[in-house]
Amino acid sequence: MLEQLNEIEKSALESLQSVTDESALEVWRVSHLGRSSPLMTVFAGLGKLSKEERPVVGSGANRVKVALESALEERVKVVKEAALAKSLEEESLDVTLPGRGIHVGRLHPSTQQLRKVMSILADMGFQVYTSREVETDEINFQLLNFPPNHPARDMQDTFFVEADGRGDNPILLRTHTSPGQIHAMREYAKLNPDNPPPIRIALPGMCFRNEQITARSEIQFNQVEGLVVGENITFADLKGTLADFARRMFGQGARVRFRASYFPFTEPSAEVDVECFVCGGKGCSVCKNSGWLEILGCGMVHPVVLQNGGYDPARYSGFAWGMGPERQLMLRYKIDDIRYFWGNDLRFLEQF
Ligand code: DAH
């Protein structure tokens, strides 16, 4: 019996020498120390041995078990070390390889331009007034003096949120930032109804129009509205303010011109052109050879609009304007397709 144990030990240790990976170690453990291994069979048969044989064989079997277990432990160490050495050698890391770039997020070009416009206006003493994107027809159109059948109110141009049962006052997405003028004036007028305070604000934000999306028109775009209301505000203030803005925005040498125009909520109304900053006024494809680029619409706030805002037009006057940051970017960088702005193409966005 003891001889048999020696035999078991010898063959187990021998076969252990040829084990070189971790899964083979497990196979070895099961077949030499597992429940149906020869050694365990010896343990299982102890009960059938005579009183004299039992302790002798028992301690012999124990000795072999301990020997096999410690040999296994040793072997595990050796195999693991060898595996580590191998992986260090084979999977060597080339520390001179350039690393992978980290993608740093950035502000959308529209946001950048919007902030630039707002920071110039802040320097000029304007306060920021943010207004809602969801409006009523009344605020977006009626109180701004749009005649009932004005084309801008057409189904074609307006996204309606809720029209059913609201008569001639459906809820819609604002088509411009001008309705913010009404909210602002009413809020200021409420502070002191008999003596409304002067206003000097800039209103930035997204506008929406139900239009065919083409290279030249989008269904959403930003605007920055300006509104100044007070006593003795004249067209000269409008001209001075917007010319100053243009110089700060497009360079101190920037020349501007005012062209008569029409908006329902201003009288008189004008459009402002800045001398083409691409060709310096000589004429190019961006300014269509005119030497001028249109950058905004403006005018003296219509007396009806002042009245609707709670400001007595007999005492107060004001001016307002609206301009588009995306349009400014398109002119500045010769972007020929407005769809790039919301197309989410990183090749476009990463250039800013
Ligand atoms: N709301 C006009 C538009 O969306 C832009 C505009 C023109 C705003 C003249 C004004 C203004 O405040 O006085 O086209």
Residues whose N, C-alpha, C, O or C-beta is under 5 A from the ligand:
A	BS01	DAH	T175 H176 S178 G226 F263 T266 G297 C298 G299 A320 W321 G322
